[in-house]
Amino acid sequence: MATPQAIRPTQINVPIETESVKASPMAKLKIRNLNFYYGSFQALHDIDMAIQPNKITAFIGPSGCGKSTFLRTMNRMNETVRNTKVEGELLLDDENLLTMDVTNVRRRVGMVFQKSNPFPKSIFDNVAYGLHVNGIRKKSVIEDAVQRSLEHAALWTEVKDTLNRPASALSGGQQQRLCIARALAVEPEVLLLDEPCSALDPIATLKIEELLFQIKNLTTIVIVTHNMQQAARLADSTGFFLLGKLIEFNDTRKIFQNPGKKETEDYVTGRFG
């Protein structure tokens, strides 16, 4: 069966896990019977999965299949939309995110969006924003955290002499890495990324992918992508969504080389989507 070319970015060699992604009791996130509604429309149906710590998990599927809705549910972004309802459990280290204080959720579960959204502030103040929100005031602590976050986002050497410049002066790829640095500054346990490379050129995309490999020792990464080659390159585990349902969730190599569901095989081989 034809598969996307599963070549990892240069100079990075990360083995693919072969055990079942649902079998390990070490899961960072456990999702149980999750249903989500926009008014009377049910967008997600009985989602069950376990996401392992310090791994990259990818969600693939055609437009409108529910993968971005599910991602936003993980840090309760969907609560900003009226007439929404969520049912089930979403456990972070066995604590239910759906009943946790939302400020605590956003600190522990960071999010980077499809379109880079730097604040109308300086590069430094963008990265420091979450630290200020969380009550950190000591200048030396903030400066150290900003530098560390920019280093983790592979941006420090490019901006260290221009930290007071507006973030809007950065290129598109740099702005997206700045948004990742901003999310990393508060040391989230989980980092969610919704199509983070969709507006970037191949060179900027490669930098983001290499960055994600380098930071997964710091946080658990969950990414939504329309690019199946990207999922094959990046992810340890992959979930395929269709019509609001999780059709299959398994080791990435199995999803692309030996899927267990016909719908998954049809999608990854290009028969639809």
C-alpha positions in Angstrom: 0.0 0.0 0.0 1.3 3.4 -0.9 2.3 5.5 2.2 3.4 9.1 2.7 7.2 9.4 2.8 8.1 9.1 6.5 11.4 10.9 6.6 12.3 12.7 9.8 14.0 16.1 9.6 17.8 16.1 9.2 20.1 15.4 12.1 17.3 14.1 14.3 16.8 10.4 14.9 13.8 9.5 17.1 12.7 5.9 17.2 9.1 5.0 16.6 7.3 3.2 19.5 5.7 0.0 18.6 3.6 -0.8 21.7 -0.2 0.0 21.7 -0.8 3.7 22.4 -3.8 2.8 24.5 -2.1 0.1 26.6 0.2 2.1 28.8 -0.9 3.2 32.3 1.6 6.1 32.0 -0.7 8.3 30.0 -0.4 12.1 30.5 -3.9 12.6 29.1 -6.8 10.2 29.3 -9.9 11.0 27.4 -13.0 9.0 28.2 -16.4 9.1 26.4 -15.9 12.7 25.4 -18.9 14.3 23.5 -19.1 17.9 22.4 -22.0 19.9 21.1 -22.5 23.2 19.3 -26.1 23.8 20.3 -28.0 20.7 19.1 -25.2 19.7 16.7 -23.0 17.0 18.1 -19.4 17.7 16.8 -17.6 14.9 18.7 -18.8 11.4 19.5 -17.6 9.2 22.3 -13.9 10.0 22.0 -11.6 7.6 24.0 -7.8 7.7 23.9 -4.7 7.9 26.0 -1.9 10.3 25.1 1.6 9.4 26.3 4.0 11.9 28.1 6.8 13.5 26.2 5.6 12.1 22.8 4.2 13.8 19.8 0.6 12.8 19.0 -0.9 13.9 15.6 -4.5 14.1 14.6 -5.4 13.8 10.9 -8.6 13.8 8.9 -10.5 15.8 6.3 -11.7 19.4 7.0 -14.6 19.6 9.4 -14.0 16.2 10.9 -13.7 17.5 14.5 -9.9 17.3 15.1 -9.5 21.0 15.8 -12.6 21.1 18.0 -11.2 18.2 20.0 -7.8 20.1 20.3 -9.6 23.2 21.6 -11.6 21.2 24.1 -8.3 20.0 25.6 -7.6 23.5 27.1 -11.3 24.6 27.1 -11.0 27.2 24.4 -14.4 26.1 23.2 -15.9 27.6 26.3 -15.5 31.0 24.6 -18.2 29.9 22.1 -21.9 30.3 23.2 -24.2 27.3 23.4 -21.5 24.7 23.6 -21.6 21.6 25.9 -19.0 19.0 26.7 -19.7 15.6 28.3 -17.3 12.9 29.6 -13.8 13.1 31.2 -10.6 14.7 30.1 -7.9 13.8 32.7 -4.5 15.4 33.0 -2.5 13.2 35.4 -5.9 11.9 36.6 -7.3 15.4 37.3 -10.3 16.3 35.3 -9.5 19.4 33.2 -13.2 20.0 32.7 -13.7 20.8 36.4 -10.4 22.5 37.0 -10.0 26.3 37.3 -9.7 27.5 33.8 -6.6 29.7 34.5 -4.8 26.7 35.8 -5.8 24.7 32.7 -4.4 27.3 30.4 -1.1 27.4 32.3 -0.8 23.6 32.3 -2.1 23.1 28.7 -0.7 25.7 26.3 -1.9 26.3 22.7 -0.5 27.6 19.5 -2.9 28.4 16.7 -2.9 28.0 12.9 -2.2 31.7 12.3 0.6 33.2 14.3 -0.9 35.7 16.7 1.9 37.8 18.4 0.6 40.5 20.6 1.2 44.2 19.6 4.1 44.3 22.0 7.9 43.8 21.8 9.4 40.4 21.3 10.4 40.4 25.0 7.0 41.4 26.2 5.3 38.7 24.1 7.3 35.9 25.7 7.0 37.5 29.2 3.2 37.9 28.9 2.2 34.6 30.5 4.7 35.1 33.3 3.1 38.4 34.2 -0.4 36.9 34.1 0.7 34.2 36.5 2.0 36.8 39.0 5.7 36.6 38.3 7.3 40.0 38.9 11.0 39.5 39.7 12.9 40.9 36.8 15.8 38.4 36.8 13.3 35.5 36.8 11.4 36.9 33.9 14.6 37.7 31.9 15.9 34.1 32.5 12.6 32.6 31.5 12.4 34.7 28.3 15.9 33.7 27.2 15.3 30.1 28.0 12.0 30.0 26.1 13.4 31.7 23.1 16.3 29.2 23.1 13.9 26.3 23.3 12.0 27.8 20.4 15.3 28.1 18.4 14.8 31.9 18.1 17.2 33.3 20.7 20.2 33.7 18.4 18.0 35.5 15.8 16.5 38.1 18.2 18.7 38.4 21.2 20.0 41.8 20.1 16.5 43.1 19.1 14.3 42.1 22.0 12.6 45.5 22.1 11.6 45.4 18.5 7.9 44.9 17.7 7.0 41.2 17.3 5.2 42.2 14.1 8.6 42.9 12.5 9.5 39.2 12.5 8.9 37.0 9.5 6.0 34.6 9.5 8.1 31.6 10.6 9.7 33.6 13.3 6.4 34.8 14.6 5.1 31.3 14.9 8.3 30.3 16.8 7.7 33.3 19.0 4.2 32.1 19.8 5.7 28.7 20.7 8.2 30.5 23.0 5.4 32.4 24.6 3.5 29.2 25.3 6.7 27.5 26.6 7.5 30.4 29.0 5.0 29.2 31.6 6.4 25.6 31.3 3.2 23.9 30.2 2.8 20.1 30.7 1.0 19.8 27.4 1.5 21.9 24.2 -1.3 21.9 21.7 -0.7 23.1 18.1 -3.5 23.6 15.6 -2.0 23.5 12.0 1.1 25.5 13.1 2.8 25.2 9.7 -0.1 25.6 7.3 0.8 29.2 6.4 4.6 28.7 6.3 7.0 27.9 3.5 8.9 24.6 3.5 12.1 26.0 5.2 10.1 27.6 8.1 8.1 24.4 8.3 11.2 22.3 8.7 12.4 24.6 11.5 9.2 24.2 13.4 9.3 20.4 12.9 12.9 20.2 14.2 11.9 22.4 17.1 9.1 20.1 18.1 11.4 17.1 18.2 13.8 19.1 20.4 11.2 20.2 22.9 9.2 17.0 23.4 11.5 16.2 26.3 10.1 19.3 28.0 6.4 18.8 27.3 3.8 16.5 25.8 2.9 17.7 22.2 -0.4 17.3 20.4 -0.6 18.6 16.8 -3.5 18.8 14.3 -2.3 18.7 10.7 -3.8 18.3 7.3 -0.3 17.3 6.0 -0.1 13.5 6.3 3.6 13.6 5.4 4.1 15.9 8.4 2.2 13.5 10.7 4.3 10.6 9.4 7.6 12.5 10.0 6.7 13.9 13.4 4.3 11.8 15.3 4.9 8.9 17.6 1.1 8.2 17.6 -1.6 9.3 15.2 -5.4 9.5 15.4 -7.7 9.6 12.4 -10.9 11.6 12.8 -13.9 11.4 10.5 -17.3 13.0 11.0 -16.6 13.8 14.6 -15.5 10.2 15.5 -12.1 8.9 16.3 -11.9 6.1 13.7 -8.4 4.8 14.6 -5.7 5.7 17.1 -2.4 3.9 17.1 1.4 4.0 16.5 2.1 6.2 13.5 3.9 3.6 11.6 0.9 1.2 11.9 -1.6 4.0 10.9 0.3 4.6 7.6 1.6 1.2 6.8 -1.0 -1.2 8.2 -4.2 0.6 9.3 -6.8 -1.5 11.0 -9.8 0.3 9.6 -10.8 0.6 5.9 -11.7 4.3 6.4 -8.2 5.0 7.6 -6.6 3.1 4.7 -8.8 5.0 2.2 -7.8 8.3 3.7 -4.0 7.8 4.0 -3.9 6.3 0.4 -5.7 9.3 -1.0 -9.0 7.6 -2.0 -10.8 10.5 -0.3 -10.1 13.6 1.7 
